Amino acid sequence: MNTSKVSNESTAKTCIDAALQRAQYLNILGAKNVLELCVGPSLKVLESFYKSYDMSVTGNDIEKRWQEYYPQGSWIIGDAFGFNYNEFDAVVFAPPLSIGCTGKREDSLSIDKVFPTYNSFINKIEKDNYKGIVVLVLPGRSLATKYDRTEY
């Protein structure tokens, strides 16, 4: 499960333990070139763990401010569904999981309220006939209530 914390940029970002675990799992699966969609300020911490496993990472976000925040990273700025994923052997879809990207438990969204949507991502994967590793990062509340479990 991905956990987030509110960063000093007033948005959630992936915590160190989740970044380490993601890098470990993708390494076990043989990933070498990872695309992190909707990554925001998390690219910096994710990149440090991917590098420790000799993996490269490219971040995507629709907001140019994250490229300005971390200009050393490799970025694709724009719509997460507007380009081809096939040059990457792993794609991580981690859309905003909370209202206002706060990462706070009380702002956590249900799966069907997350935007961009999981269905849009899955449709894109199928349309492009993507054959690599696919990772979906789900909201922390995905198993919290009967409604959330039904969505899951």
N, C-alpha and C positions, 0 to 999 in steps of 0.2 A: 504494500500500500504506500502511496506517495504521501508524505507529510510535508506541509508547507509552514512557513513562518512569515510574518509580516516583516518586510525589509525596510530599511530607512528610505527606500524609494516609494513608500506607501503602496506597495503591492506585494503579494505573496511570492516567495521563491522557494525552490526545492531545498529541503534541509540536507545537511551533510550526510547523514545516515542513509537517506533515500538515494542520494546521488551515488554514494559508494556501492550500495546494493544494486542499483541499476547497471552500473559499469561492470560489476562482477558477473551478473547474470548475462549481460550481452557478450561479455568475453567468453563465458562458458559456451554460448551459442555460436561463437565464431565471428561475431561482428568485428569489422575493422573500420567501417566508414558509416557513421551514424548521423541521421537527420533528426533534430529535435524541433518539432513543430510547436508554435505558440509558446516559445521558451522564455520570453521576457528576460528578466535579470538573472535567471538561473544558469545561463550559458557558461558564465565564468566558473562557477563551482563544478558544474557537470564536466566541463572541459578538463579540469585538473584531474579528475578521477579517470576519465577516458584515456588521457595521456599516460597515466600510470599503467594501463593495460595495452599500450601501443595502439590505441584507437584514435581516429580523428573524428571530430564532430563539427557539424554545421548547424547553426541556429537559425530558426525562422521566427519572425514575428511581423505583425502588420504595422507595429509602431516603430518608427525609425529611432525613437528616443533610446531604445535598448542597444542599438548599434552605437549610438553616441555614448551611452553609459559604459559599454565594453567594446571599444573599437578594435582591440587586438583579436577579437574572435572572428571566425568565418561566418558570415551572415547571408541569408536570403531575406530581404525585406519585401513583404507583400502578402497577399492572400495565401493562406496555407494550402489551398486547393488549386492554385493558379500555375503550378509548375510540375514537372515530372519527377517522381521519386526514384526512378529506376537506376540512377547512378549511385544510389546508397544501398548498402546491404542490410540496413536496419532503419526503421522509421518509428519514432516515438511520438505519439499524439497525446499531448498534455495540455488540453485547452484550459481556460480559466475555470476553476472548480468552485469558486465562491463569488458571491455578489461583490462587485467592485474589486475583484482579485485580492481580497484582504487576507485570505488564508485562515480567517477566524472560523471556529466551529459553528458559531451561530449564523454565519453567512454562507455556510456550505450549501451547495446546490444539489438537487436530485439529478440523477443521470439525464432525465428528459428536459431539464432546464439549462444544461450546459450548452454554451455557444462559443465557437462553432460546434455543431452536433457530431456525436459519434457516428450516426447514420451517414452523414455527409462524408466523413472520413472513410468509412467502410466502403461506401459506394465509389469513392475515388480509387481506393486500392483495387477494387474489382474491375473498374473501368480501365485502369492502366495496366491490368494484368500483372500487378506487382508480385514478385516471387520471394522477396526478402523477409526479414524478421519484422513483425508488427507488434508494437507495444501500445496498449491503451492504458493511460493513467486515469483512474476513476476517482470520483469524490470520496472523501473519507467516510461519508455517511451512507455509502452504497448498500450496506447491510444493516443500517440502524433501525429501520421500521419495516413493517410489512409492505408498505407501498414501495419503499426503496429496494427491498429484496425482490419484489415483483419486477421493478424496472431493471434490476441487475440481471 
